[in-house]
Amino acid sequence: MPGDYSSYRGISKKWVGLVTAIWVQAISGNNYTFANYSAVLKTVMQYNQKQLNSLGVAKDVGKSFGLLAGFLADYLPTWAILLIGAIQGFLGYGAQYLVVSQRISPLPFWQMALALCFGGNSTTWMNTAVLVTCMRNFPRSRGNVTGILKGYVGLSTAIFTELCTSLFTSEASAFLLLLTFLPAIVCLVAIAFLSEVPPSSTKEEDTLEYSNFTILNSISMALAFYLLTFTLVGKFFIISSFANKLFAGVLLLFLVAPLVVPIQLLYSKYMRNWSSAAQQSQGDKMRIPLLLEDDQQKGELQEGGKKWRVPPALGEDHTLLDALQTIDFWLLFFTFLCGVGTGITAINNLGQIGQAQGYSDVSLFISFISIWGFFGRIGAGAISEYYVRKAAVPRPVWMVLSQLLMLVGYILFATAAPGSLYVGSIVVGICYGVQISITVPTASELFGLQHFGIMYNFIILNLPLGSFLFSGLLAGWLYDREASRTPQQGHGKNWVLMKSIRTSSKEFFFSSVVSEWGSSSAEEPQNCTGAHCFFSVFMIMAGMCAIGIVLNVILILRIRPLYQSLYGPNGKIERKKLLSPPTRT
């Protein structure tokens, strides 16, 4: 009985840790709320628009580069990574609060840029800590883990902003005060519960794990539909203050709801009688030989010293340098660039796309991309997990399908047909989410979990790289070329709208800087109206998706044997390696 209790306590701790990881991801949208207080910051600091946009770049530079966090995740415990993120966020947003509330004199520009960079970079530490730890705790459910955690990142902007403005305040200084303390408090809660726990080692635990993820996926999907419904209602109706608070209260219940999984586990433990405990003891005796057999096989594989691990085989633990020397890594990297790199261009330029098609307000389309991106993330995670268990289907198969659909979405954007922006934003949102949700667990399966932190952060460099290449250079140059052919009438007002939309875009990076390079005037650049404005951009991006599909097919053919060995009926030895928790260097 004591052993049984210890086992259930460990399992419950693992699930409580996952729930706190979900909470960390749900408030990681603090970095996307710059538009909520940027106008007040601009006034207090007496900045012009170019200086304000430069601060936005500093914020996103910090958000996009987490290589240091990824490197240290292989050497430091989870609590240390979370603590660094909490401290960085506290300092970064705390400095902004002191300036906006005028409790201190305005700081020099470089110090403000550093503060925003600190605040932005804090999320990379939080994301790395929760993702790496949960992937190691649930190595047989990597798709579900990635889908849920990355899904809440996609919804975090709406969750964080709605909770703060509905339950607390929308005043800029008070909002920054919440940004200073709330994420730090959530991280401290996660520190108490989130740590590496031995993964499931029996078929019973594996089945229980799969059913629990089904519950979490259902709760998450219900939350997304709830946010989508409220977004649509708010678009067409005036919502009272009481209704806003009621909405936020229900939203809090949705965030607490995942605790039903660890609570149910503890409840079932205390409801067990001595008879079931005896049956469990008999089950332990039955699985001892299997563990010994696997250990013996593992020892046989390691005969001959360490040479067999240099270079490591596909599916073994790779260092980043090992991975960079493989064809498979670069196939995955450039496939991800073709999908996410182009997707970020659609997100960054949604303001100009809507303007070119005659829309004065694109907030609904931004919400569509965010919420449907969540469905793409969590759906791809669950579906890929089901089919990898059922038939050892390589996860990149779903990347191929999503890029095919994304190609169609880009063509819809290019046509600028009536309603194309609605359909296109939904399609691109879903496919963008699928790309993220599939690439992360695929990388861990190909190159192992021991150095997954830095591997993950290197792969997501595709976000700023794609923004710079496709949004900044390609879209910026082609848009300005088309704008020069369009008669300009009163575009100054539209430029202000365009800049405000771009500043609030959740994936803003280099686009605002590059738009300054390509404009005919720093104050009033030319704008473009009509279907031709982005036709060339989206057709090129559709072509990039086609290239990504080809690269993906090559990758699938190369890694199919690995998936058969990991998840197929004859992959016993390799599955043991997949289950083995990585050791810190």
Secondary structure, DSSP 8 states (H G I E B T S, - for coil): -HHHHHHHHHHHHHHHHHHHHHHHHHTGGGGG-HHHHHHHHHHHHT--HHHHHHHHHHHHHHHH--HHHHHHTTTS-HHHHHHHHHHHHHHHHHHHHHHHTTSS----HHHHHHHHHHHHHHHHHHHHHHHHHHHHH-GGGHHHHHHHHHHHHHHHHHHHHHHIIIII---HHHHHHHHHHHHHHHHHHHHHH--------SHHHHHHHHHHHHHHHHHHHHHHHHHHHHHHHHHHS---HHHHHHHHHHHHHHHHGGGHHHHHHHHHHHH--HHHHHHHHHHHHHHHHHHHHHHHHHHHHTTTTTGGGSS--TTS---HHHHHTSHHHHHHHHHHIIIIIHHHHHHHTHHHHHHHTT-S--HHHHHHHHHHHHHHHHHHHHHHHHHHHHH---THHHHHHHHHHHHHHHHHHHHT-TTHHHHHHHHHHHHHHHHHHHHHHHHHHHH-STTHHHHHHHHTTHHHHHIIIIIIIIIHHHHHHHHTTS---SHHHHHHHHHHHHHH-TT-SSHHHHHHHH-S-SSS-----SGGGTHHHHHHHHHHHHHHHHHHHHHHHHHHHHHHHHHSTT-HHHHHHHHS-----
